Amino acid sequence: MLAIERRNRILARLRAEKHVVVSELAKQFEVSEETIRRDLDKMEKEGQVVKSYGGAVLSENGAAELPFVVRKRSNVAEKQKIADLAASLVSDGDAIILDASSTAVFIARKLKTKKNITLITNSVEVLMELSDVTGWRILSTGGTLKENSCALIGPQAEEMLASYHVGKVILSCKGIDEEGGFSDSNDSHASLKRKMLACGSQKIFAVDSSKFGKRSFIEISGFDGVDAVLTDRRPPDHWVKLLASHGVELLCPEDSQEEETA
């Protein structure tokens, strides 16, 4: 196993359990405890973990971003529910933007039955997912590849977006906070997402329920001007009221179920 793969698996375990022990990791990966300590040293330097006696805990630093391969494997059921909702909003012939989030890959997969879609993305993973689709117009933003994220970012990507207008922009985020709105863990990602929002008639955030009440490193957008939030389950009532007060439509699986039984 490559060291980077081992560290990604350690991150996945940390995300699930919040704490890891060096001796247990050494047994799990069949390597020496010294190897695990070197892994944790590197992960601490990158801001992903905080070393503790005999192990490590997940960093609370909102600027630390988990690798894409870890994010793609987390909250899968929730992302699939969100993808179903997103697909219900997209019609044949639509022009849309998807970001480089792991949720966007699930959405792209659900959209593959649609016809004549124009799609712009900065996600290498989304481009790969859609590589076998015919009859679509698929555009990449170009830009600089961000390490561990499968995302293209930077001035070149932002300049490309300035030339286009689409019907729907569907973005994810790292947190949604009552005061700060939608936020992300990286300023380059957030900057590009603001450019994406400016391209769209309808601005939609796809946010799994674990993100409510969390505030990450940098703001993407406030609530005003956002058209809809898609999530995997209905949040507490105060969120429903807050979003409604800003004119943001809340869509969750319960709504579809209620319509089917009505």
C-alpha positions as CSV (number, residue, x, y, z in Angstrom):
1,M,0.0,0.0,0.0
2,L,1.3,3.5,-0.9
3,A,1.8,5.9,2.0
4,I,-0.7,8.4,0.6
5,E,-3.4,5.7,0.4
6,R,-2.6,4.7,4.0
7,R,-2.9,8.3,5.2
8,N,-6.2,8.7,3.4
9,R,-7.5,5.6,5.2
10,I,-6.3,7.0,8.5
11,L,-8.2,10.2,7.7
12,A,-11.3,8.2,6.9
13,R,-11.1,6.3,10.2
14,L,-10.5,9.6,12.1
15,R,-13.6,11.1,10.5
16,A,-15.6,8.1,11.7
17,E,-14.1,7.7,15.2
18,K,-12.5,11.1,15.9
19,H,-9.4,9.5,17.5
20,V,-6.8,6.9,16.4
21,V,-4.1,5.0,18.3
22,V,-0.7,4.4,16.8
23,S,-0.5,0.7,17.9
24,E,-3.9,-0.1,16.5
25,L,-3.1,1.6,13.2
26,A,0.2,-0.3,13.0
27,K,-1.7,-3.6,13.3
28,Q,-4.4,-2.6,10.9
29,F,-1.9,-1.6,8.1
30,E,0.7,-4.2,9.0
31,V,3.5,-1.6,9.3
32,S,5.7,-0.5,12.2
33,E,4.5,2.1,14.8
34,E,7.4,4.3,13.6
35,T,5.9,4.3,10.1
36,I,2.5,5.4,11.5
37,R,4.1,8.1,13.6
38,R,5.8,9.5,10.4
39,D,2.3,9.4,8.7
40,L,0.8,11.4,11.6
41,D,3.7,13.8,11.6
42,K,3.1,14.6,7.9
43,M,-0.7,14.8,8.4
44,E,-0.2,17.2,11.4
45,K,2.1,19.5,9.3
46,E,-0.7,19.6,6.6
47,G,-3.2,20.6,9.3
48,Q,-5.3,17.5,9.0
49,V,-4.7,16.0,12.5
50,V,-3.5,17.0,16.0
51,K,-1.2,14.4,17.5
52,S,-2.0,13.3,21.0
53,Y,-0.3,10.9,23.4
54,G,-0.2,7.5,21.6
55,G,-2.3,8.6,18.6
56,A,-4.0,11.6,17.0
57,V,-7.4,13.4,16.8
58,L,-9.0,15.0,13.8
59,S,-8.0,18.7,13.5
60,E,-10.7,21.2,14.3
61,N,-9.0,23.7,11.9
62,G,-11.7,24.7,9.4
63,A,-9.1,25.4,6.8
64,A,-7.9,21.8,6.7
65,E,-9.5,19.9,3.7
66,L,-9.9,16.2,3.6
67,P,-8.7,14.5,0.4
68,F,-11.3,14.0,-2.3
69,V,-11.0,10.2,-2.1
70,V,-11.9,10.3,1.6
71,R,-14.8,12.7,1.0
72,K,-16.2,10.7,-1.8
73,R,-16.6,7.6,0.4
74,S,-18.3,9.5,3.3
75,N,-22.1,10.2,3.7
76,V,-22.8,8.2,0.5
77,A,-26.5,7.5,1.3
78,E,-27.0,11.2,2.0
79,K,-25.3,12.3,-1.2
80,Q,-27.4,9.9,-3.2
81,K,-30.6,11.4,-1.8
82,I,-29.4,14.9,-2.6
83,A,-28.5,13.8,-6.1
84,D,-32.0,12.5,-6.6
85,L,-33.4,16.0,-5.7
86,A,-30.9,17.8,-7.9
87,A,-31.8,15.5,-10.9
88,S,-35.5,16.4,-10.4
89,L,-34.7,20.1,-10.9
90,V,-32.8,19.6,-14.2
91,S,-34.7,19.2,-17.5
92,D,-33.5,18.1,-20.9
93,G,-31.8,21.0,-22.7
94,D,-30.7,22.8,-19.4
95,A,-27.3,24.5,-19.0
96,I,-25.8,24.0,-15.6
97,I,-22.7,24.4,-13.5
98,L,-21.4,21.8,-11.0
99,D,-18.5,22.4,-8.7
100,A,-15.7,20.0,-7.7
101,S,-17.4,18.6,-4.6
102,S,-17.9,14.9,-4.0
103,T,-21.6,15.6,-4.0
104,A,-21.3,16.9,-7.6
105,V,-20.1,13.5,-8.7
106,F,-23.2,11.8,-7.4
107,I,-25.4,14.5,-9.1
108,A,-23.6,14.1,-12.4
109,R,-24.2,10.3,-12.2
110,K,-27.9,10.9,-11.7
111,L,-28.1,13.4,-14.6
112,K,-26.8,10.9,-17.2
113,T,-30.3,10.0,-18.3
114,K,-31.0,13.6,-19.3
115,K,-30.7,14.8,-22.9
116,N,-28.9,17.7,-24.5
117,I,-27.4,19.1,-21.3
118,T,-24.7,21.8,-21.4
119,L,-22.5,21.4,-18.3
120,I,-19.6,23.4,-17.0
121,T,-17.5,22.1,-14.2
122,N,-14.1,22.5,-12.6
123,S,-14.1,18.9,-11.4
124,V,-11.8,16.3,-13.0
125,E,-13.9,13.6,-11.3
126,V,-17.1,14.9,-12.8
127,L,-15.5,15.1,-16.3
128,M,-14.4,11.4,-15.9
129,E,-17.9,10.4,-14.7
130,L,-19.5,12.0,-17.8
131,S,-16.9,10.8,-20.3
132,D,-19.2,8.2,-21.8
133,V,-22.2,10.5,-22.2
134,T,-23.3,11.4,-25.7
135,G,-25.4,14.4,-26.9
136,W,-24.1,16.7,-24.2
137,R,-21.9,19.8,-24.4
138,I,-19.4,19.5,-21.5
139,L,-16.9,22.3,-20.8
140,S,-14.0,22.3,-18.3
141,T,-13.1,25.6,-16.6
142,G,-9.4,24.8,-17.0
143,G,-7.1,26.1,-14.3
144,T,-4.6,24.7,-11.8
145,L,-5.1,21.2,-10.4
146,K,-5.5,21.4,-6.6
147,E,-3.6,18.6,-4.8
148,N,-5.9,15.9,-3.4
149,S,-9.1,17.6,-4.5
150,C,-9.6,16.7,-8.2
151,A,-10.5,20.4,-8.6
152,L,-9.3,23.0,-11.1
153,I,-8.9,26.4,-9.5
154,G,-7.2,29.7,-10.0
155,P,-7.4,32.8,-12.3
156,Q,-7.7,30.8,-15.5
157,A,-10.8,28.9,-14.2
158,E,-12.4,32.2,-13.0
159,E,-11.7,34.0,-16.3
160,M,-13.3,31.1,-18.2
161,L,-16.5,31.3,-16.1
162,A,-16.9,35.1,-16.8
163,S,-17.9,34.3,-20.4
164,Y,-20.9,32.1,-19.6
165,H,-24.4,32.2,-18.3
166,V,-26.4,29.1,-17.2
167,G,-29.8,28.4,-15.9
168,K,-28.8,26.6,-12.8
169,V,-25.7,26.5,-10.6
170,I,-25.5,23.7,-8.1
171,L,-22.8,23.9,-5.5
172,S,-21.8,22.2,-2.2
173,C,-20.1,23.7,0.8
174,K,-18.4,22.7,4.0
175,G,-20.8,24.5,6.4
176,I,-24.1,26.5,6.6
177,D,-24.3,28.8,9.5
178,E,-27.2,31.0,10.7
179,E,-25.1,34.2,10.7
180,G,-22.4,33.5,8.0
181,G,-24.4,31.6,5.4
182,F,-22.6,29.1,3.2
183,S,-18.8,28.6,3.8
184,D,-15.9,26.5,2.6
185,S,-12.6,25.3,3.9
186,N,-10.4,26.9,1.2
187,D,-10.3,30.5,-0.2
188,S,-9.5,29.4,-3.7
189,H,-12.5,27.1,-3.8
190,A,-14.7,29.7,-2.3
191,S,-13.6,32.4,-4.8
192,L,-14.3,30.1,-7.7
193,K,-17.7,29.2,-6.3
194,R,-18.6,32.9,-6.0
195,K,-17.8,33.2,-9.7
196,M,-20.0,30.2,-10.5
197,L,-22.9,31.7,-8.6
198,A,-22.6,34.9,-10.6
199,C,-23.1,32.8,-13.8
200,G,-26.5,31.3,-12.8
201,S,-30.1,32.4,-13.0
202,Q,-30.9,29.9,-10.2
203,K,-28.4,29.5,-7.4
204,I,-28.7,26.1,-5.6
205,F,-26.7,24.7,-2.7
206,A,-26.6,20.9,-2.1
207,V,-25.8,20.5,1.6
208,D,-26.0,17.2,3.6
209,S,-27.6,17.5,7.0
210,S,-24.2,17.3,8.9
211,K,-23.2,20.7,7.5
212,F,-26.1,22.6,9.2
213,G,-24.9,24.7,12.1
214,K,-21.2,24.6,11.0
215,R,-19.1,27.5,9.9
216,S,-15.9,26.8,7.9
217,F,-12.9,28.9,7.0
218,I,-14.3,31.4,4.4
219,E,-17.7,32.6,3.3
220,I,-19.0,31.7,-0.1
221,S,-22.4,33.4,0.1
222,G,-25.0,34.7,2.4
223,F,-28.6,33.5,2.2
224,D,-29.9,36.4,0.1
225,G,-30.0,35.6,-3.6
226,V,-29.8,31.9,-3.1
227,D,-32.9,30.1,-4.6
228,A,-32.8,26.7,-3.0
229,V,-31.1,24.4,-0.6
230,L,-31.2,20.6,-1.2
231,T,-30.5,18.3,1.8
232,D,-30.9,14.7,2.7
233,R,-33.3,15.2,5.6
234,R,-35.4,18.1,7.0
235,P,-33.4,20.3,9.4
236,P,-34.8,21.6,12.7
237,D,-37.7,24.1,12.4
238,H,-35.6,27.1,13.1
239,W,-33.6,26.4,9.9
240,V,-36.8,26.0,7.9
241,K,-38.0,29.4,9.2
242,L,-34.6,31.1,8.6
243,L,-34.3,29.9,5.0
244,A,-37.9,30.9,4.3
245,S,-37.3,34.4,5.7
246,H,-34.6,34.8,3.0
247,G,-36.7,33.4,0.3
248,V,-34.7,30.2,0.0
249,E,-36.7,27.1,-0.9
250,L,-35.8,24.0,1.1
251,L,-36.0,20.7,-0.7
252,C,-35.6,17.4,1.1
253,P,-36.7,13.7,0.5
254,E,-39.6,14.1,2.9
255,D,-41.2,16.6,0.5
256,S,-41.2,14.0,-2.3
257,Q,-42.6,11.3,0.0
258,E,-45.4,13.6,1.1
259,E,-46.3,14.4,-2.6
260,E,-46.5,10.7,-3.4
261,T,-48.9,10.0,-0.5
262,A,-51.0,13.0,-1.1
